Amino acid sequence: MDIEISVTITAPDGTAHTDRIAAFSKGIEAAGDIGLSIEEGKAVLLGIQRKVVAAQCEAFCIKHARCTCCNRKLRAKGRRQIRYRTVFGDIAVESPRFYSCQCHNGPAKTFSPLNELLLDHIAPELLWLETKWASLVSFGVTTDLLKDVLPIDMRLNPDTIRRHLGRVATRMEAELSDERYSFIETSPHQRAQLPNPEGQITVGIDGGYVRSRDAGQSHFEVTVGKSIPTDRPSRYLGLVQSHDDRPKRRLHEVLKDQGWQENQPVTFMTDGGDTVINMARHMAPASEHILDWFHITMRITVMQQYVKGLAHHNPAEAEAIARLLRQIKGFLWNGNLHNGQAAIEDLVIDLEVVETDYASIKALRKAASEFETYIANNALMIPNYAERRRYGERVSTGFVESTVNTVVGKRFGKRQQMRWSKRGAHLMLQTRTRALDGTLRAKFEQWHPALKPSSETEMAA
């Protein structure tokens, strides 16, 4: 079976040209013969792309070969070839250069129309594809994927993709507005005039650690979060606190993108750290700050593990301390902060007077003392967790713990011992969070409206 593929392009002046793209001889006896192979598909896509790009660029240059003021035909200075990288292959395009018209004083004596059209010499859609895949998997795997399924130039390498991702993230950073102390812009009277909000928004913020490539520092902290509205898609947030100077602005933009309005209640759930608390402070008028129950139980669990070891040396004292820990957990779960703090104080005193040869008794005493300070510092953020659970409200940032693993652990190579600079990790977080929550494509469509699917394309699909 012989197959021939041709493409017909009609220029703006109505002239039509038909060119042969490819010809195949296909068998019909085996499953592998049915349809185009990957290599044949690449050849067809590359052939069509060459004709389409060449025709479009030629039409654009013809249109700009006349002065926009007097419509005089411009003198040609020469031409050269430029390489334009597209999703379906690298295309060599003829780029003419013209002398500027004498009827007006332009910024330069000569200009190239294609240099104004193809600023980066890379198609926006290819840049989006590289950024999305490199945000989800390693640069090397992204390179291999592109080469496997698309007619991409074999010279493409991971360093090129890394630079492209950095360029996209840097552009996002440039668009972010300045930091502010407070983002509350309305008065109580103005908020009363706003329409009823679509339920509350729950925001969980937590931190993780990334291996540092800088000398003298083994790790640095990254902050990640997840914003969950009632009836809208969730959004991720990521930044490096020690590098970023606009963390509150970044959180505000995430809320605003989700349609948040200032009379809408927002619940911020954190681990009690100063950095994450300050990040959410003065963000929303109707806001509630809650200490994550997971981090309370995590500290209690650590002490319970020490108590199990103490039981082998002092069973009676270990049983009394274990009972006291269960009481503390019950008091805090029900929001009984007064009795809870009193029980914690008793725990610290009881541990000080315990006489034992248990090797980890100092660690247990230190954990109890730190827990007392932790609860005292975050007392205003401890609600009645049992009541919240009965009403179906969140009491823990378990969803943020999974976010830390999703955003940080699965890309920043904890197992592979990958090392990052603070700037590199911060830029990667900007594109990765958007790739994960599905808003990266919308950002590229904002920059390049032509990427939005037209009604004709949707009908054809």
N, C-alpha and C positions, 0 to 999 in steps of 0.2 A: 504494500500500500504506500503510495507516494503522497506526501503532504507538503503543500507550499503555503507559506504565510506571508501576506503582503499588508502594507499599511498605506492608507490614502489620507493625505493632509491637505486641507483647503486653506490657503493663505487669506489674510484679511482683504486682499484685493479680489478674491474669488477664484484665483488660480489654484487648480488641484493637481497634486503630484502623487503618483502611486509608485512605491518602491518595494522591491522584494526584500523580505527580512530573513527568511530561513526556509530551507527545504529539507525534509526528512523522508527516509524510507523505513517504514515500520512494519514489523511482522504482526501476525495475529494468532500465533500458535501457543504462546506462553503468557503467563500473567505479567511478566516483566516487560512484555512488548506493548501492553495496553497503556495508552496515555503517554504523555511526555515524561522523560526522565528528568532528574534534577538538573543535570548539565544541559539538556536540551531546553528546559524551561529558562535557565539562566541565559542561554544564548538568545532566545526569543525576547526576553525582557530587555536585555542589553541592546539588541538591535532596534527594538521599538523606541527605547529611551534615546538612543543616539539621534534618530530621525526627528522625534518630537522636540528634544532640546535644541537641536540645530535649527529647526524651523521657527521655534519661538524666539530664539536669540536673534536670528536673522530679521524677523519681523520687527522686533524691538529696535534693532539698530537702524533699520530703514525708517522707522517712525521718528527716530531722534537724529536723523541725518540732515534735518532742516532746522533752521533757527526758529525758536519758539516765539520770537518777537516779530521778525520780518518774513518768515517762511522762506528765506533764501537757502539754497542748498549749500551745505557746508563742505569745505575742502577737506579731502582725506589726507591724513599724514602717513598712514601706513596701517598695518595690521599684524597681530601676533596671535598665537594660540594660547588659550588659558585652559586649565583643567578644572572642571566643575564636578565635584563629587556628589553623586545622587544615590538613592536607595538601590537603584538598578544599575549601578556601575559608574565608573569615572568616565566623563565625556570630555573630549577635546573640542573646544569651541573657538571659532574664528572671532577675534575681538578687534574690530576696527577702531582707529583713533582719528578724531576730527579736530580741525582748528576751530576755535571759538569765533563766533561771528563778530565783525567789527562794529556792528550797530549798538553794542553795549559792552561795558567793561566787565568781563567775567573774572572769576577768581583765578583762572589759569588760562594760558594761551591754547592749550590742547586738552582734550578730555576723551575718555573712553566710556561710551554708554553702558557697556556691560559691567564695568567696575562699579557703577552706581547701582546696577540691578543685582549683581551677584557679589555682595559686599564681602562675604566670608569664604566664597568659593566652595561652599558646602550647602547642600539642600537642607532647609529647616527640618524636614521630616527625617532625614538621615541623622541629623543632630539629635532629634528627639529619640529616635530608636537607640542610638548609641548611649545616650544619657539614661534612658529607662533601663536597658539591660545591664549597663555597668553599675547602676545603683542597686540592682538586685543580686548580681553575681560578680565574680572577679573580672578585672579588665582582660585577663588572658582568655577566660571562658567566653566573654562577650565577643572578642575578636574571632574566636573559632566558630561561634554560632553564626555571626554575620557572614563569614566566608563559606559556611556549609550550606546556607539556604538562599543567599543572595549573590548576584554577580559582582561582589565587592573586589576591589583591587587587592591582590595578594600581598602587596606591600604594607597593608594596614597592620599596625602593631599596637600593643596595649598602651604604650606611652602616648600615642596620638589620641586614643579614646580618653585617657586620663586627662589630657589637656582640654579636650572638648568638654568633658563633664565639668571641669573647673571653670571653664568659660561660661557655661550655662548657670552654674551656681553663683558665680560672681555677678552676673547680670541680675539674678534674683536679689542678691544682697544690695545692689545699687538702687533697686526700686523700693527697698524697705525704708519707711520714714524714720525720723529721729525718735529716740527714747524720750519718755515722759515719766514724771513721778506718779501722776494719776491719769487715768483714762476715763474718768467720770465727767461727762460733758453736759448733762442735763440736771435741772433742779427737780425736787420732788413734784412740783406742780406740772412741769413738762412731762415727767414720766407717767403721771396720772392720765395724761391725754393720749398716750401711746396705745395702740391696739393690744389686745390680750396676746401674750406670748404663747408659743407652741410648746408648753411644758418647760421643764428645767433642763439644764445642761450639767453634766457631771464631768469634771476635769481631774484626771489623775496625773500626778507628776512624780517622777522618781529618777534615780541616777544609776549609772553603770560606769565601769572602768574600761579603758582602752590602753593597750600597751603603747608607750611613748617611744619615739625614735630619737628624741633629744637626749643629749648626754646629761647625766646627773639626775634623770627623772625616769623611773620605771613605768609609771602609769599616770594617767590624768583622768579626771571625771568628765563624763558627758551626761547631760540632762535630757531625758525623753519624757514625753507625755502623750496622753490620748484624751481627746475631747469627744464626749458621747452625748449628742442631743437626743431628745425624745423621739422625733420623727424624721431625722435627717441622717445622712451618712456620717460616720465617725471621721475624725481627722487626727493625724499624727503630728507631733512636734518634736524637734530635736535641735540641740545646740551644745556648744562647749562653753560652759560658764566662764572659765578663765580666759577665753578668747573673745566671746561675744560681748558687745557693749549695748545691745538692744534686746535683752531677753523678754522684757515686759511688752515691748512693741510687737515682738514675734508672736507671743501668746494672744495679744489683742487682735492681730490680723487673722489668726486661726478662728477665733470666736466670731469675728465679723464676717468671714467667709461662710460661716455656717448660719448666717442670718440672725445672729444674736442682737437683741435690742436691750436697752438699759433697764427696762422693767422686768426682764426675764431672770429668774433666779439661777444662780450658778453655784454649784457645790464643788469646792476645791479639796481634793484629798491628797495629802502629802505624808511623808515620813517624819515630819517635824523639823527637818533641816532648815537652817536660816536662809540658805540660797533659794530654795524652792518656795518657802513662805513669802519672802520678799518679792519673788517673781509674780505671785498672785495677789499681793496686797494692793489695794486701791484700784483693782481692775474692774469690779462691777459693784453697783450700789446694793443690789439684792444678792449678796454673796454669803456663803457659809464655808468656814474653814474647818475641816475635820481631820483629826489624826487617824491615820490608817490603822485599822484593827490588826491587820497582818503584821505590822511592825511591833505592835505591843505583844502579840502572842509569840512572835519570833524571839523576843528577848526573854519572855517567860520560859519558852521551850529550852533555851540555852541553859538557864538556871536549873531547870528540871533534869537536864542531862548530867549536870554536875552533882545534883542531889542523888541520882542513881549511883554514882561512884562513891558518894559519902556513905550510902547505906551499907557498903561492905565493911566500913570501919566503925560507924556509929549509927546503928539501925534506928534507935529511938529518936535521936536528934534529926535524922534524915526524914523519918515519918512525920515529925512535927513540922519541919520546914516544908515538906511536900504538901501537907494539909494547908499551911499558910499560903503557899503559892496558889493553890486551888481557890482559896477564899479571895485572894487579890484579883485573880482572873474573873471571878464571879462579880465582885464589886465593880470593877471597871467595865465589864460587859453591860451591866445594868445602869451605868452612869453614876454610880454611888462613889463619887470622887472623894468625899470626906472620909468614909470608912476605908476606902481603897488606899489612900495615902497613909492613914494610920496603920494599916496592916503592913504596908511597905516599910514604914519606919520600924515596926516591931521586927520585921524580917532582918533588917540591917543590924539591929541591936542583938538579936538572937545569934546571928552568925558571928558577931564579934566575940561572944563569950563561949562559943563552941571550942572545946579542946579535943583535938584529933591529930592523927598523923597522916591524914588524907593529903596527898600532894597538891591537889587542885583547890584546896580550901581558899587560898588567896585569890584565885581566879573567880571563885564563887562570890566571895565578899566584894570583889571589885565590880562584878556584874550587877550585884544587888544595889551597890552604891550608885552606879551609873544609871540603873533603872529608876531609882528614886529621883535623881536629878532630871532624867528624861520626862517623867510624868509631871514633875513640878513645873518644868519649863513649858510644857504643852497642855497644862491643865484646862485652859480656856478652849481647847480644841477637842476635848473628850465629850462626846454626846452620850445619850442612852442608846448604845448599839443594839440592844435587844428590841427596843421600841422601833428603831429604824428598820430592823430586819422584819418585824411583824407587818410593817407598812410597805414592804417590798422595796425599800430604799437600800442603796449600796452602803456597805460598812467597811469594805476592804478594797485596796487597789490591786487585787490579784490580776485584773485586766491590764494594769500597768506593768506588773512583773512580767507578764507574757509579752508586753510591748517592748520592754528592755531586751528580751531575748530576740524578738523579731527584728527590731531596728538595729540593735548593736551586735548581739551575739552571732547572728547568722550572716553578717556581712563584714564585720571588722576583725574576723579571723582569730577569735580567742584560741581555738584549737590549733590553728596554723601558726600561732605566735606572730601574727602580722603586727607591724609597728607603724604608727601614724604620727604625723605632726598635728598640732592643735588646729591649724588652719585647714589642713587637708581633711581631717575628720569632720570639722564644722561644715565645710562645703559639701562633703559627701552626705551628711545628715540632711541638708536642705533638699537635695534631689531624691534621696532615698525615701524620706517621709512622704514626699509627693508621689513617688512611684508606687509606694505601698497603699496609699489611700486613694489612688486613681485620679489625682488632680494635676499630674505633670503634663498630660496632653492638653488640658484646658489652659495651662500657662503658655504653652507654645502656640495655641490657637489665639490667645490674647496678643502675642507678639506678631503672629503671622495669620491674620484672619482668613487668608486663602486656604489654610489647612482645614478649615471647617468643612464638613461634607455638604455639598450642594444638594438641592432637591433632586436634580437629575441623577447625581451619583447614587443617592439613596434609592431612587426608583429603579435604576439599573441593577443595583445589588439585590 
